[in-house]
Structure formats: structure tokens, C-alpha cells
């Protein structure tokens, strides 16, 4: 089922993916941190794009390439760099979903009061057990097989499965020694150097000091300017301690939820070395899952049956069809 927001995009292998369109004008108010008030997801290599297309479903793999299709098994046990490379292999404009793009769906959900539920208890919603998806192994569900309340806008045309089922890897964000670092704007949508040693990683700053997630006396704290940030822990967002004012960029990247429901999901951090993000939670996460659930504890080489990914696309050439 498609409408004007759902778009079929064909890749260089001639195989379609169902994508959800996000346009710059509609989402202008989601970011108030820049002079032009453009959300960073719409700024790539210093130029603004009018539309971003996010995979409607977690990706499955066909002949080594990822696709957004309904009622299929989502691909898992793929490391971040391999997933990113597979997305880039689909052709110009294709890429692994980035942190700014994920935030578009999360913040739209908050704005519309439509934070989605999902498979958070072995095929069903932990809070609404009457809501079920189609399990294929006793715990994971086929993509898009749940009700419309499992979509980011609670309609059949939204982004499905960003709460539970499997965690999702994102590009363009990391924790490095506790410091929150990003690739500028949405530049990670292009095949640039995002390796561990890349100089393109930049600290998120507050009053000129790096923003940090640290563990302290059994809690997680949002702070800045600390030298020793090692340690692992987790907490509900509502229990996060902070001695700084979160930046507008952090809010735009869904790194600091402000509404009550979003703060019920969980945050995990590990301050040792490089840690790449996963979001959303899994089939067993229960109340700790959610669109704002964030894990910053895995190295980039980590793979698991509980972690997958989705693609995104921005239009360099017009290769769309709509129904």
C-alpha cells in the first residue's frame, strides 16, 4: 500500500525498495540550532537537499545488497562497515541510515504524539500484548508485519519497526573515550572516510568543551570537560544526570529526549575507546526499548542476531516511481 509519502526507489541492480519521504520544509521546525533552522539531515557536503528517503523497513539482503521490503526476515549479524558498504554499493545516493536521518523519524513521532510500539516481547508489544507481528523464529518478526501503531506515525505509510525487534546501526555518530562525536551535518550519507582514525569526526561542543556521557557512582551523567570517561553502565533516560544544558544539535539528533514517554526508554554507554550507536531495542528489551533507546557500547566490528540496519537515499537523479 503506497501513498504520496511512500516511494519505490530502484537501485543499480534494478530491484526496488519501499522508502518513506521526509521533506525539508515539513521538518524545518525540528531543529532550532542553526541560522537557517535546517535540520542537519538535509545538509550534505554543504548543500541542502529537499528530500531524504528512509527505508520503510529494516533491510533484508538480496545478492549482497540491502532492500526495504515487507514481510521478510531482516538481515542481522553484519558489522557496521560491511552494512555501510553494502548500502553504498546500491548506487549514487544510497547509504546506511545516518543518525540525523533516524532522528527525523523519532522527532516526527514526538511531534505527532505517535511514538510507535513494536516487538518488545518475543513477537508482541510488552505494553500492548494484543499487538503482534508475524514471528519466524519464536522471537523476531517479519518486517512490517505488526499493526500500524508499530509505524513512526501510526499509519500504514510510516517507518516501521524502529521500536524493538532488532537494534539498528547508524552512521555518522559515535562515542570516543566518552566524547560524543559526529560527522558534520549529514555528510556520512556519502562514501567518505568515517574510519576510527578519520579526521572528519568532530566533538559536539558546549561552551567550547566536548559533550560527554560518563558513568559516575553507578549512574550515567551528561557533562563536559572531563579527562577520564572510562566505564560502562545503563539507565532510563529519565534517570540521566546532567550538569550541562544540552545543545540544540543533541536534541536534533535525538540524543536528549524531553517528552515524558521518550524518557522511559534506555541509554547504555561505554566510555572506553570507540563505541558506535545502535537504536530502538530488540525483541527482548521490554520497557527499556523505544525509538529513543540508545546503545553506545559496541565496537564497530561487533555483530549479533539482535542487530540489523536500514538504508536511506537522497536524490541526485530522478529515479523514482510513485503509486
N, C-alpha and C positions, 0 to 999 in steps of 0.2 A: 504494500500500500504506500503510495507516494503522494506528496502534495508539493506546493511550490518551495517548501523548505528542504525536502528530500531530493537529492540529486544523484543520478547514476554517472559515475566517472569511470571511463575505461583507461587502463594502463597500457604500457607499451607491448604487453602480451595480448591485448585485445579482450581482457577479462574485466568484467565490471565490479565495482564496489559501490555500495549504497552509503552515501555521505549526508551529513546534516550541515546546512549552510548557516554560517554566522556572519552577519554583515556589520561593517564598521559603524554605520550610523545608528543602528539599533542598540549597539553595545557601547556607545560613546560614554554614557554615564557610569560605566563600571570602573573607570579609572579617573581619578582626580589629581594625579600626581605630576602631570606634565603641563606645559604651557598650552599645548593643543588638545589636551584631555583625550588623546587617543590611547586606547588600551594597547599595551606592548605587543599583544598577539598580532596586531595589524601593521607592525613596523618591521620590515625585513630589509636588511642592508641599507638602512637609512631612508627607505621609501615606503610609503603607505600603500597597503593593498586594501581593496574594498571588501573582500570576502575571504573567509577561511572555511574550509570544509573538513569536518571532523568525522571520522569513521563512526557510523551509527552503531556498530557492534565491535566488540573485541575481535581481533583478526584471527582468521584461520589461515593455514598455509596451503598453497597450490603451486606445485612445481617450483618451490623455493621462494615464492613471492606471497606477501600477505594480502588478504582480502576481507572486506567488511560485508558479510553475508548473514542472513538469518538462519536459525535452526541448524547450526553447525557447531562442531567442537572447537572451542578457542585454542589457539596454539599456546603452549607453555613450554617450560624448560629450555628457553632460549635466552642467552645473555644479552645485555643491553646493546653492545656494539654490533652483534650479529643482527638483532632486530632492526637497528637503525640502518644498517647496510642493506637489509632486505627491502626496507621501505624505499630507500633511495634508488634501488635497482628497478623500481616500477616506472621510472621516467621523471622528466622535469616537473618540479613542483611537489612531488611525493616525498614524504618524510615521516619519521616516527613522531607521534604526538608530543608536542612540547609542553612544558609547564605552563606557559602563558595561555596556550590553547585549551588545556584541561581546565584552567581557571575560568575561561569563558562559560563553559557548561555549569561549573559549580556556582559561579556568581549569578548566572541567569536563574538557577534553581532557587537561590536565596531570594532574589528579587521577586520571583513569581510565587514564592511560598510553595514550591513544588519539589523540595528535596526528595529525591527518589529513595524508595526502599529497594530491596533486592534479595538475592540468595545469600543470606547470612546464617542459615542453619540447615545445611545439607539439603538444599533444593527448595527451601521455602524461606520466607521472611521470619526472623525471630520474633518480631513485634506483631506481625500480622500473619500467623501461620496458615490462614486460608489462601494467601497469595503464594503461588507455586510456579516454578518453571519445570521444564522437562529435563529430568536428570538422565545422564548417560553412564554414570559410574557410581551412583549412590550418593554423590555429594555435589559434583559440578553439574551445571545446567547448560543446555544448548543456548547459543547466543540469541537474545531477543525472545526467548520462549516464555518469559514472565508477563504479567499484566502491564498495562500502560503506566501504572504507578512505579514501575521499575525504570521508566524513562525520565530524563532530567527535567522535562516539562510536563510530565504526567499525561502525555498524549502519545498516540501511535507514531508520531513523526519526530520524536525526540531522540536523544542519545541514550542508548540502553546500557544497562549493566555497569554503571560506574559506582555502584554501591554493592560490594560483596562479589560472590562467585570466584573471581580471581583478582589479585592485586595487579595493577598496571604500571609498567615502567614509563618514565617520561624523559625527554631530552631537555637540556638547557638549564638544569638546576642540580646543585649538589651541596653537600656539607663537606668542608675540607678543614680538618682539625677543629671542628665546631663552628667554623665560619660559614655563613650562608653565602653561597656564590652562585652567580647566574652568567649565562651567555647573554649579551646585551639584546634587549627587546626580544624579537623572535628570530634572531639570526641562526639559531640552531635548526631552523627549517631548511637550511641549505647544507650541503655536504662540506662543512668547514672542519677545522681541527678542534674537536672537543675532547681530546685525549686528556689523560690525567695531568700531563705537564703543559698543556696548552696555555699560552699567554692570554687567550681570549676570555678565560674565566675571570670575573670581576666580583669583588666583595660587595655585598649590599651594605650600604653605609648609613649610619645615623650619627649626626653631628661629627662626621669625618672619621668615625670609628667603625670597624666591622661589626655587623649584627651577628650574634652567636646564639646557638642553643647549647646550653651546658647542663650537666647533671650536678646537683648540689644537695647534699643531705637527703638523698632519696627522692628528690623532685627534679623536674626539668624547669629551667629558667631561661627566659629570653633576656639577653643582656648585650653588652658591647665592651670591647677593650680588654677582655681577659686574656692572659697568656696561656694558661693551662686549661684546655677544654676537654680532656680525655674523660671517658666514662660512658656507660650505656644505661638507659632507663626508658620508661614509657609512662604516659599519664593521659587522662582525658584532657582535651583542650581546655575545658573549664577549670582545671586544676593547674594549668601552666602559670608559673610565677613570672613576673616581668618587672624590670626596673628601668625600662626604656619605653618610649612611645613608638609603637610600630609604624613603619613608614607606609606611605600610600602604595609604594611598589609591592611591599609584602602583602598588603590587603588585595591588590590587583592580581597577585599570583596565588591567591587562596592560601597564604601562609599565616594568616591570622584571622580566624573566623570571629565574627562579632555577634551573630544571632544565637539565641539560646539552643536551638536544635542542632546547629552545626557544631557547637562546642561539646556536644555529647559524644563525638567520635574521638578516636585515639591518635596520639602522637608518640612516635618512637624515635629516639636519636642515639647515635653512637659518635662520640667526638674524636675517635681515633682514626686518623687518616682520611681517605676519600670515601664518601658514602653517597650512593645515588638513590634517587627517590622512587618509591612505589606508592600508589594511592588507591583508596577505595575499600580495602579489606578483602577478605575471602569468604568462602562458604562456611567457615567455622568461626568467624570473627564475632558473631553475635552483636551485642550492643556497642562494641568498640569499632565496628565498621561504619562507613558513611562516606559521602562524597569528600568530606574534609579529612578523612583518615589519611595519615601520612607516616610512612616509614622512611627514615633516613638512617639506615643501619646496614645496608648491603653494599659490598664492593661491586664494581661494575662487572665482574666475572661471574657473579652468583646466578644460579639457575634453580628453579623449583617448579613443582607441579602446581603450585598456588600462584605463580606469577606469569602474566602474559603481557600483551601490549595492544595498541591500536594505531592505525596510521592516520595521517592528515594530509591535506593537499591545499596548495594555493595556486591560483590560476595564472600561468604565464601565457598559455594559449587556450583558446576556447574549444575544449573537447568534451563539453557537457551535453547531456540529453536530459530532458525532464518529462515526466508524465503528470 
